[in-house]
């Protein structure tokens, strides 16, 4: 009559009924419960484990899930029975059922170090922290509708817990200034709860019954507690807690993992009595104590997703609908759509997008590693944005959803303040105020050419008109001006001279007019494409900076007002604030196909040019990378036959001594450190150099390809003091010679 296992016994009734590991036997002595009612879920680097809290033996069971490389954080959804976990090695968020079946990978892109995870079992959303991207993000539980909630003022975000019933989330940050914060579930109304006497607040747990927040600190070796408003701070334990990591609460007990003790322990939250659940188990990470089927509490998001088409966030005031990256909320505040056009702007360490109409919908595009974004443009044909970073001294690009991020220009930049995309020729133009150059390359950074480098005085903003074959730029030097030239850099003329520091030069392609902000006069002005018929569009502006045009409107940013505004493009009337509370917006544009319309000969097969196709009025000209020579018959380019190479500490440059029309350029070779000597092999076209920091000899092509360590002198010699100083190549015998300054050989 046993429901599961019947075991023989020497005593009457000569048998006993037992249950699977972790499952209780019911009072009839024969029937097992359906399964464990309360469990402790454990992430242990390369596996996940389940421990029944119903039985006193605390036996752990390994879940049969493949390809777990470095599990860190773990949580559970009692509604559908899924376990959710983060994997730091494969950089993914995954889920599976409690028995290990149904494993799925939910998130794999733009994941760096996902250290914390939390399930909103009511709103059906999944939250996580990432210490690599320094963001808190959210998706639906199936991995769709991803949205960045918080991306500013996060250093090392770690643990995260949710209170769906009250509409709050809480997280820890163990960065330079450790803190515990709270916010509404939509990321608004952010508040610091604790920022004193913290070290590494690794673990966080909510007591929903008593409205308390517990945390474990791996540096102060304490478990502490506060009320949810940040008051009534108390210490629960401060003894024998070498390194708390995972942390969770269920009922009357707090559970945690300890890296040094290799144990899972628990403490009664009131009596402070401690027990060891598991001892001497290495690689312990996160853990979650949970009821298997009981989901407590509800809110309006539980019914029909709160009426929202995508994301529903419950806050203390109301349910708020929100949209994933790339979508915008309609005026009904419930439905998300793909917008026809939207604003994109750079602001310090982020690139944001907002709608053209509604306010308070600022969304950060999920880009990693941005330090000080400045100039901005886009290519609508493949849905990419391009931006310059004056801190990293790079030009980068990514898709509008933040994926596919890559640096296209990394060498020879100083202050690339101006940049524009030639959407017809698929070229990238930029102006560098530090090097006093205007350059061009393909959109992927290949075939870089210096177009203008003489008589430039602090070039700043840059705008292109590919259908007409002209480019325009502003100069901020001793005599500020606006200049026009062919897009191959020739035939430059000054259009406007009586002007201040003109910024964010913008073209109205339909009405053929130029617009710019003047930082010295605090005005927005306009002229025709010859610099004539100048008009003041707005002159009562505190500090206008960024500017763009779309349809019948101009949009601009104001540093003093911290705003983005819109007005009629002809007279500046009907001013409307699009967004406020914005700091240091550097550049702004409207992302819409009408801003990149038209046709020229470069748009078809690159004008049959081997490298660059550069538009000029009524035609085009094939161009080559700097120092390369164009064959007018084949339109292909050949490498220079004679040149001078010279090295600086972290760069190798090339110049053509007999060519006064082409300046020296830095070659795009990665990893140069303390270059002490260089030579060139004309037969194989390799550049060789001595790396004085690593004491090695390396080589690469002039475009940085095929890098190779030719000689690692430290590995080739028993004497670690050998230091290569100079080198020379015998091209006939193909032999490499070098001198050593340590041994004088």
Buried (B, 14 or more C-beta within 10 A) or exposed (E): EBBEEEEEEEEEEEEBBBBEBBBBBEEEEBBBEEBBBBBBBBBBBEBBBBBBBBBEEBEBBEBEBEEBEBBBBBBBBBBBBBBBBBBBEBBBBBBBBBBBEEBEEBBEEBBBBBBBBBBBBBBBBBBBBBBBBBBBBBBBBEBEBBBBBBBEEBEBBBBBBBBBEBBBBBBBBBBEEBBBBBBBBBBEEBEEBBEEEBEBBBBBBBBBEEEBBBBBBBBBBBBBBBBBEBEEBEEBBEEEBEBBBBBBBBEEBBBBBBBEBBBBBBBBBEEEEBEEBBEEBEBBBBBBBBBBEEBEEBBBBBEEBBBBBBBBBBBEEEBBBBBBBBBBBBEEEBBBEEBEBBBBBBBBBBBBBBBBBBBEBBBBBBBBBBEBBBBBBBBBEEBBBBBBBBEBBBBBBBBBBBEBBEBBBBBBBEBBBBBBBBBBBBBBBBBBBEBBBBBBBBBEBEBBBBBBBEEBEBBBBBBBBBBBBBBBBBBBBEEBBBBBBBBBBEEBEEBBEEBBBBBBBBBBBEEEBBBBBBBEBBBBBBBBBEBEEEBEBBEEBEEBBBBBBBBBBBBBBBBEBBBBBBBBBBEBEEEEEBBBEBEEBBBBBBBBEEBBEEEBBBBEEBBEBBBBBBBBEEEBBBBBBBBBEBEEEEBBBEBBEEBEBEBEEEBBBBBBEEBEEBBBBBBBBEEBEEBBBBBBBEEEEBBBBBBBEBBBBBBBBBBBEEEEEBBBBBEEEEEEEBBBBBBEBEEEEEEBEBBBBBEEE
